[in-house]
Amino acid sequence: MITDQSYDVVIIGGGVVGCATLFHLTNSGYNCLMLEKNKHLVSEASAGNSGMLHTGFDAPLGSLELHCIQQCQLLIFDILNRLDLPYNRLGATMVAWDSVQMSKLPIIIQHSMREPNLSRNATGAIHIPGETIVDPWLTPIVMAEHARIRGAKICTSALVNNVEFNDSNRTWNVYTNKGNVGSKIVINCSGLYGDIVEKIAGYSSFKIKPRKGQYLIFSKTAKDVISSSILPVPTEITKGVIVFKSVYDNVIIGPTAEETEDRHASPTIDSIITTRLRNYGKKTVPSLSKHDIVHMYTGVRPATENKDYQIIARPDRNWLTVGGIRSTGLSGCIGIADHILSQVKDKFGIEPSKSCWESIHKVNFNFTKNGTVMFPHGIEHLITHPLTFTGVTRQTISQSNL
Ligand SMILES: Cc1cc2nc3c(=O)[nH]c(=O)nc-3n(C[C@H](O)[C@H](O)[C@H](O)COP(=O)(O)OP(=O)(O)OC[C@H]3O[C@@H](n4cnc5c(N)ncnc54)[C@H](O)[C@@H]3O)c2cc1C
């Protein structure tokens, strides 16, 4: 049960955005609690992504999304280094397959030497340095554990079902199935359920329009077929299907972008999509077809009717909406958290109740044989992201099962 305590900040949602916010605000001296409805952190949209730190090459100029991604690019590498988290800054090769796509590439440079296995049918390509792969599960989990070591509280299996603002002392009561807490500010980082949580606070600024993505993961024997991420020319809707390599050397094809009503990621991928992705792999990097597919997964993006992030400060009631972080939540995570910090200070005028920490320290952890990771003080996390799980275990499915 949650004890009836009071915090500077309550964060609703333990996805990548909630974890990065908890990390950054705790380091800045705020007394924080993060509430997560599921048994495990990072188990919704953040458990089905590609693990790429994009540089913002297709984010609209002047958008909040681009601002947060660029800010994240400035801050994240020092954090990853200090936390000793894996990343590969391999860059990406954006490939045009016809004259229409070619005309969208601003500068064309031939990169045949850089990607010798790329199909000869490509029309042109540009290299995007700085595109980086991280462990998409470990990164937010270690940030959350770093915050916990510094006094932040994390409560899982705690569904926020009501909130109430008290005008007289300007604080929130947050009600969950595990008890109630008080807070000066509430930050709604509930991702795929962002609109539902907004409604319980009396707001309706956007509607979640789930967008599904599906992937195939190849065996590590394919690790040398690419040396950078192979991106198609993006459209208005999606960055398109990418051929990329995880930090654990699995080559992956995906994600698709399919509108759906369902906010849950299904555990299996559609057979038609499997064929489409295999064919895409064959067309893009023909030698990939010689390698086994060892796993498949799906994810659901918290898209809305708006293209940009929906970060809305409501200083009259100390409520901060952080929604619609559709397809770059990992890429923007620390930039989003930094934007949130400035909103809390400047728009809400709320100062931290503790002193700020000067530095970031490595958090010790060990992978176990059970698909979990052990952290200090006996804290155990189940690995919920298939890229991490497949990368660190030997789980395989045979080609005949596809
Ligand atoms: C297919 C796909 C590919 C992607 N690729 C990339 C990529 O390569 N790079 C990148 O940067 N981004 C990528 N993204 C986007 C990225 O995954 C999202 O932007 C990010 O996960 C959003 O994080 P979030 O914390 O806002 O949401 P979520 O991960 O959905 O987290 C919200 C959390 O809030 C909890 N919650 C909801 N309601 C309540 C409640 N009432 N009480 C308590 N808790 C609640 C949920 O259980 C959930 O854990 C991709 C996404 C998908 C699906």
PDBQT file of the ligand as one rigid body, heavy atoms in Angstrom, charges set to zero:
ROOT
HETATM    1  C1  LIG A 501       6.753   0.481 -33.097  1.00  0.00    +0.000 C 
HETATM    2  C2  LIG A 501       7.384   1.622 -32.368  1.00  0.00    +0.000 A 
HETATM    3  C3  LIG A 501       8.662   2.070 -32.711  1.00  0.00    +0.000 A 
HETATM    4  C4  LIG A 501       9.238   3.133 -32.040  1.00  0.00    +0.000 A 
HETATM    5  N1  LIG A 501      10.543   3.456 -32.265  1.00  0.00    +0.000 NA
HETATM    6  C5  LIG A 501      11.111   4.456 -31.555  1.00  0.00    +0.000 A 
HETATM    7  C6  LIG A 501      12.483   4.742 -31.676  1.00  0.00    +0.000 A 
HETATM    8  O1  LIG A 501      13.233   4.052 -32.334  1.00  0.00    +0.000 OA
HETATM    9  N2  LIG A 501      12.976   5.804 -31.013  1.00  0.00    +0.000 N 
HETATM   10  C7  LIG A 501      12.200   6.576 -30.216  1.00  0.00    +0.000 A 
HETATM   11  O2  LIG A 501      12.682   7.550 -29.680  1.00  0.00    +0.000 OA
HETATM   12  N3  LIG A 501      10.907   6.281 -30.020  1.00  0.00    +0.000 NA
HETATM   13  C8  LIG A 501      10.354   5.244 -30.661  1.00  0.00    +0.000 A 
HETATM   14  N4  LIG A 501       9.050   4.926 -30.460  1.00  0.00    +0.000 N 
HETATM   15  C9  LIG A 501       8.237   5.787 -29.614  1.00  0.00    +0.000 C 
HETATM   16  C10 LIG A 501       8.432   5.554 -28.141  1.00  0.00    +0.000 C 
HETATM   17  O3  LIG A 501       8.414   4.181 -27.839  1.00  0.00    +0.000 OA
HETATM   18  C11 LIG A 501       7.310   6.310 -27.420  1.00  0.00    +0.000 C 
HETATM   19  O4  LIG A 501       7.397   7.664 -27.781  1.00  0.00    +0.000 OA
HETATM   20  C12 LIG A 501       7.455   6.163 -25.932  1.00  0.00    +0.000 C 
HETATM   21  O5  LIG A 501       7.467   4.814 -25.572  1.00  0.00    +0.000 OA
HETATM   22  C13 LIG A 501       6.321   6.857 -25.197  1.00  0.00    +0.000 C 
HETATM   23  O6  LIG A 501       6.612   6.699 -23.849  1.00  0.00    +0.000 OA
HETATM   24  P1  LIG A 501       5.590   7.088 -22.712  1.00  0.00    +0.000 P 
HETATM   25  O7  LIG A 501       6.317   6.946 -21.429  1.00  0.00    +0.000 OA
HETATM   26  O8  LIG A 501       4.979   8.404 -23.058  1.00  0.00    +0.000 OA
HETATM   27  O9  LIG A 501       4.411   6.034 -22.842  1.00  0.00    +0.000 OA
HETATM   28  P2  LIG A 501       4.247   4.518 -22.316  1.00  0.00    +0.000 P 
HETATM   29  O10 LIG A 501       5.429   3.715 -22.585  1.00  0.00    +0.000 OA
HETATM   30  O11 LIG A 501       2.935   4.059 -22.842  1.00  0.00    +0.000 OA
HETATM   31  O12 LIG A 501       4.179   4.682 -20.749  1.00  0.00    +0.000 OA
HETATM   32  C14 LIG A 501       3.054   5.189 -20.078  1.00  0.00    +0.000 C 
HETATM   33  C15 LIG A 501       2.872   4.399 -18.808  1.00  0.00    +0.000 C 
HETATM   34  O13 LIG A 501       1.774   4.951 -18.071  1.00  0.00    +0.000 OA
HETATM   35  C16 LIG A 501       1.116   3.901 -17.410  1.00  0.00    +0.000 C 
HETATM   36  N5  LIG A 501      -0.242   4.336 -17.065  1.00  0.00    +0.000 N 
HETATM   37  C17 LIG A 501      -1.243   4.629 -17.927  1.00  0.00    +0.000 A 
HETATM   38  N6  LIG A 501      -2.362   4.977 -17.249  1.00  0.00    +0.000 NA
HETATM   39  C18 LIG A 501      -2.047   4.905 -15.932  1.00  0.00    +0.000 A 
HETATM   40  C19 LIG A 501      -2.789   5.133 -14.741  1.00  0.00    +0.000 A 
HETATM   41  N7  LIG A 501      -4.074   5.512 -14.751  1.00  0.00    +0.000 N 
HETATM   42  N8  LIG A 501      -2.167   4.952 -13.546  1.00  0.00    +0.000 NA
HETATM   43  C20 LIG A 501      -0.855   4.566 -13.496  1.00  0.00    +0.000 A 
HETATM   44  N9  LIG A 501      -0.117   4.328 -14.614  1.00  0.00    +0.000 NA
HETATM   45  C21 LIG A 501      -0.698   4.505 -15.815  1.00  0.00    +0.000 A 
HETATM   46  C22 LIG A 501       1.132   2.785 -18.450  1.00  0.00    +0.000 C 
HETATM   47  O14 LIG A 501       0.906   1.515 -17.882  1.00  0.00    +0.000 OA
HETATM   48  C23 LIG A 501       2.521   2.944 -19.057  1.00  0.00    +0.000 C 
HETATM   49  O15 LIG A 501       3.482   2.109 -18.444  1.00  0.00    +0.000 OA
HETATM   50  C24 LIG A 501       8.478   3.828 -31.070  1.00  0.00    +0.000 A 
HETATM   51  C25 LIG A 501       7.214   3.363 -30.701  1.00  0.00    +0.000 A 
HETATM   52  C26 LIG A 501       6.696   2.233 -31.307  1.00  0.00    +0.000 A 
HETATM   53  C27 LIG A 501       5.415   1.660 -30.821  1.00  0.00    +0.000 C 
ENDROOT
TORSDOF 0
